[in-house]
Amino acid sequence: MIDILFYAAAFVIALGVLIVVHEFGHYWVAKRLGVKVLRFSVGFGKPLWRRRFGPDGTELVVAALPLGGYVKMLDETEGPVPKDEAHRAFNRQPVWKRFPIVAAGPIFNFLFAILAYWAVYMIGIEGIRPVIGNVAAGSIAERAGFKEGDQILAMDGHEVQSWGQRRLYVFQRALDHSVLNVEVRDPQGRLETRRLDLRDVPASAVDASLMERAIGLSPVLPQVLPVVGALEDGPAKRAGIQVGDRFIRIAGQPVKGWEDIVALIGPRAGQTVPVEVERNGQRLSVEVTPETVPQGERTVGRINVRPQIADIPPDMRVRVRLGPLEALGESAQNTWAMTALTLQMLYRMATLEISSKNISGPITIAQYAGYSAKTGGTQFLMFLAVISISLGVLNLLPIPVLDGGHLMYYVIEAIKGGPVSERVMLVGQQLGIALLAGLMLLAFYNDLTRIFS
């Protein structure tokens, strides 16, 4: 229950920050271009708190539903406007003024992402040294000549200081079906360049596990011990197993690592399995009946325990910290790469090249907000940067009711010399609402599917 409240609080804080950033973009540019702003609202629905500020008496509102926000400007299409203020109405402004006012929201999202990444690089990011711990047999990496113990130094000339530093760049190269030149130092100290051929990597493989699963490279990681690190309600808890217990034998077979537990429990769903564990120097015998859990087209046994992971050795830890100018360049590059990657993934989803299951909704976002907030301030800042970029990209899509839809209308207006007809705008609005409702339902469906599977 405490975790749920923590995740909910992290989600509300994250969403609140990003809504304020987006709407402040509209507000700030509107004020600079002489348009009167009547209301700045964080959230929709019933106002919970309000206050007026500034010479125009702009109303600042915090509303009950924290899933968005809006800036209401003086506009003759939404109500009567005093004659002496008609020149400050949004609808009276030429296209060259309306366009930047609407575009400012998404642009501020991108600027916030750059600022957040800049702060992260200035503070420093904890990571692990880019040393290869395992090369999968028959993988792209093995064919390229990678060996255990190789340390990655650069990718296409870009310095690599930690394992995850150039992950976005690898994603891009994989989506472009390119060859990636990787400079390494082998265990004997020799400098070599290895060529990762990513031309046959399918777009569906471009995800968080790309390096490990599709390419076949894994870092040197701490050993996953056969010791219970966390315990949830389920077969193990009912059998009396406790956090800190070390598995010795399962069904008479010796257990050396956590992978042995998975291998011995998985095929025994619904069976009573004898288990021997060590607790405080004493060995205990219990019986566990793994519950049946669907996994793809088959079922496996699960006892609801998670492993205790050994700490990363100090000599494998790194902290990537950059100077102000270098951090700014890196943050701008990251923001651009994430923007391009988001657009590519959306396009490939639209062309059915990758699954729409990659679309996440508010439940998944709330979970990641909580995870990142628990991990630390820099991780939460990076989470905010990623979500801010996603909001910026989403709002620039040419879908009526979104900022991108309005910008599309303004481009048409500039070309034809007159505004789009009200009928066209009404039909577009209805289509836009239907499309967004469908996307929202799909996102919720994906969230619930992840939870219940």
N, C-alpha and C positions, 0 to 999 in steps of 0.2 A: 504493500500500500504506500509506504514511504517512497519507494522507487517510482511508482506511478505519479505521485504528486511532484517529485523532483523533475521527472521528464516533462510533465505538463507545464511546470513553471519555466523550465529551460525553453520549451517550445514557444510559450507566450512571450518570453523576453526576446527570443530570436526574431519572432514574427513582428513584435512591436518595433524593434530596432529597424528592421528592413522596411516596414511600412512607413515609418517616419522618414527614413532616407528617401524612399521613392516619392512620397507626397511632397516632401520639402523641395525636391527638384522642381516639381510643377509650380509650387508656391513661389519659390525664389525667383525663377525666370519670369513668371507672370507679373510679379511686383516690379521687376526691373524693366519690363516692357510696358508698364503703365496700366495693367489690367487690375481691376479691383477684386480682391479675394474676400468672399463672404464667410466661408467656413473652412477650417482645416480639421478633418475628422480622422481619428485613429480608431478603426472599427466601424461596424455598421449597426443599425438598429437603435434601440433606446439609449439616449445619452446617460452615462453614469456620472460624468463630471464635465463641466464646461466653464470657460472663462473667456472674456474678451480682451484683446490686446491690440496695440498699434493705433495709428491715427485713423484708420478705416474701421476700427472696432471689429476686426476679424475675430470670429468665434472659434476658439480652440475646444474641441470635443473629444472625449474618450467614450466610446460607445460599447455596448454590451457584447457584440459579436466580433472577436478580434481576428477575423480572417481576411482583413483588407482595410482599405481606407479610401478617402477621396478628398479632393480640394474643390469646393464649390465656388465658382467665379460669377461675377455679375454677367448675366446673359439674357437677352431679350426673348430667346426661345423658351426660357424657363419661367418667365414671369415679367410683370411690368418693371420698367427701368425709368427712374426720373430723368427728365430731359437734360438736366445739367450734368448727369453722369453717363449719358449714353456713349460718349466717346471712350469711356473706360470699360465698356461691355466687351466680353470675349468675342461674341459673334460679329462685332463691328471691326475687329482687327483684320488687317490683310493677312494673306496666307503666310507671308514670310515671318509674321509674329506668332501666329497660331501654331505653326509647325514646331519651332523650338520649345514653346511652352509644353506641348504634349510630349515631345521627345525627351524633355529634361528628366522625367521620372526614371525611365530605363537607363539614361546616361548616368544619373546619380547612383544607380545600382552598380554600374560598372566602376565608377570612380570609388565607391565605398569598398568594392572588392580589392582594387589596387591598394587602397589605404590599409585595409586589413592584412593583406599579404605583406605589405611593406613593414607593418608593425611586427608581424610574425618573424620575418627575416631579421629585423633589427634586434628583437628579443632573443631569437635563436630557436631552432627546432631540434628536439631530441630525436635521434635515429640510431640505426645500426650501420656499421661499416659495410660498404658494398663488396663484401667478400662472398664468393660463391661457395655454398655448402653442399649443394647437390645438383647434378646434371642428369635429367631424366633420360633413361635409355631410349634410343631411337628418336629423340626430340630434335627440333630445329637447332637448339643450342649444342647438342652433341655433334650434329653434322657440321656445325660451324667451328668445332674444335675447342669449345669451352671445357675447362677441367676444374675439378674441385680445388679450391684454394686460390683460384684466379681473383684478383681484385680489380673491379671495374674503375677506371680512371676518368673516362670521357665517352660520350656518345655523340658522334658526328661533330666532334670538336667542343661540345658543351661539357664542362667539368662536372663530375659526379662525386659528391662528398658523402652521400648516404644512400641506402638502398632504394628508398622511395622518392628521391629527389627528382628524377626525370621520368616518373611514371606517366605523366600526361603526355610527354614527348613521345614515349614509346607507343602510347595509344594512337596518337596522330599518325605515326609512321606505319603502324599496322593497318589503320583504316585507309591509308594511301597506298597500301600494298607495295611498300618500298623495301630497300635493303638498308639496314642500319649498321654503320661502322662503329664498332666498340673497341676502344683502346683499353687493354688490360695489362696488369703486371702479374706474371705467373709466379708460382711459389718459389722459383729459383731467382726471381728478381728481374727477369727479362721482360722488356716492353714489346707487346705484340698487338696487332690489330685483327680483330675477328669480325666477320661479316655475317650478321643475322639476316637471313632471307625471310622477310615477312610477307612475301607476295601471295602465299597460299593460305595465310591466316584468315579465316572467315570473320566477317563483321560481328557475328554472334559471339565470338570468343573474346571480344574486346570488353573486358570488365576488370574488376579488382584483382582477379586471379590470372590475368593475361600472362605475366612473367612466369608464374609457376606452372600453370596447366597447359597453355598453348605454346609457350616458347620452351619451357623445360628448365628454367633456372630458379633455384631457391637459395636464399641467403643462409649463412651460418646462424642457426637459431638455438636458443637454449633447449636442453633436453626436456621432453614432455614426460614427466615421471608417472609411474603407475600408482599415483597417490591421489586420493580424493581431495580436490581443492574447493569444490562447491557441490551442494547436495540439494536437490529439489524433491518435492513430494513425488513418490513413485516407488517402484519395487525395491531399490536399494535402501531407501529410508525405512520402509516397512520391515525389511529384513534385519535392521539394526546396524547397518553400516553407517559410519560417522565420518565427518570431515577430518582429514589427517590419516585415515586408514590407508595402508599400502597393500595392494593386491599381490598375493604370493602365488596362488593357484586358482584356476577356474576350470571346473569339470575335470580336475586331475591334471590339467596342463599347466606348466610353469608360465608365469607372467614376467617378462623382462621390461617391457615398455608399454605405453598407453595403447599403441596400435594392437598389441596382443589382446587387450581387453575388448576392443572393438571387434576384432576378428573372432573371438571366442563367444561373445555375447550375441552378436548380430544374427547368426544362424539358429539361435535357440529360443526364438520367440514362443512364449507360452509354455516352455518346459521348465521344470524345477531343476536349478543348476546349483551344485555344491560349490561354494566359494570359500577360499581361505585368505584371511587378511591378517596383517600385523598391526597391532595397536599398542603403543607405549612399550615396545619390546616383547609383547606377548602375542602369540598366534591364536586366532579365533576362527571357528568354522561356522558358516551360516548358509542358509539356502535362499536363493533368489529366483524369482520367476519373472523373466523379462517380459515387458508388455509388447504387444504387436503394434508396430508403427509402419504406415505405408511409406515407401520410398520409391518414387517413380512407378514402375510397373510391378514392383515386388514389395514384400514386407520384410522388416528386420526387427530384431529384438533390441529393446532399449531399457536401461535401468535408471536413467535420469541422474547421472553423476557427471561432473566436469573435472578435468585434470588440474593438478597443481603444476604450474610451469616454473621452472627454475629461473632465477634472475639472469639477465644478460651480463656476461662478464664485463668488467670495466674496460678491458682492452678492445672490446667490440662495440663500445658505445661511442657515438660522435654527437657533436652539437654544431649544426650548421648555422653560422651567424655571419651576416654580411654588413658592410659599411652602408651609409645612407644612400649613396648614388647607385651602388651595385644592387642594393635591396630594392630600390625603386625600379631599376631595369628588370630585375627578376620578377617582381610583382606584376609589372605591366605585361611581361611575357606570359606569365601564368594565367592572367586574366584573359588575354587574347587566346591562348591555347584552350582554356576551358570553354570559352565562348564558341570557338570553332568546333570543338568536340561535341558540345551540346547540340549545335545546329546539324552536324553530321549525323548524330545519333537519331535526332528527330526525323531527318530526311530518310534515313535507312529504315526507321520504323514505319514511316508512311509508305515506303516502297516494299514493305514486308520482308526486307532483308534481315532484320533482327526482330525479336519478339517484342510485342507491346507490354510484356510483363516487366520490362525495365522501367515503366512509368511508376513513380511512387506517389503516394498520397500523404495527407497530413499525419496519419498514424506512424508511418515509417519515418517521416521527417522528425516527428516528435521523439521517436526512439533514438535517432542519430543525434538530435539536439541534447538529449540526456546523456548519451554515451560520451559525446565530445566535452560536455560541461564537466562530467566526472573526471575525465582524463586530465583536464587542465585548461588554463586560459588560452594558450596558443592554439590548442586543438579546437576550442570553441570559436575562436576568431577565424580559423581556416574553414570551419563549417559554415559560419556566417558568410564568408567570401563566396563559397560554392553556391549556397542558396541564393545570394544576392545576384550572382551571374545568371542563375537559372531564371529568376524573376525578371531580370532585364531582358533575356532572350525571349521568354514567353510573352512579355508585354509588347515586344516589337514584331511579333508574328502578325501578318496582315489579316487578322480576324476581327470583323466588326465587334464593337463593344470594348476591345482592347486598344491600347495606345497605338499599336501598329495598324489597326483598322482605320482609326482616325487619320493617321499619317498617310495611308493609302488614298483616302478620300481627298486629302489636301493636295497630293500629287496630281490626281485626276483633275481637280479644280484648277490647279496652276496650268495644266496642259490645255484644257478645253476653255478656259477663261470664265468659268462660272461654277457654282457649287453643284454637287451631285443632287439629284432630285430627292424630295422627301420620301417618295415611294421606294426608290432604290435603297435609301438609308434604312427605312423601316424593315424591308425584306432582309437586308444585310444584318440588321440587329437581331432579327428573329433567328436567322441561320447561325449567327455567332453565339447566341445564348444556347441554342440546341447543341452546337459543337462543344462548347465549354461544359455543359451539363453532362454530355457523353464522356468527355475526358475525365471529369470529376468522378463519375460513377465507375469508370475503368480503374482510376487510381485507388478508389476505396476498395474495389473488388480485389486488386492486386495486393493491397495492404492486408486485407482479411485472409486471403489465400496464404500469404507468407506466415501469418500468425498461426493459422490452424493446421498448416502443414509442417 
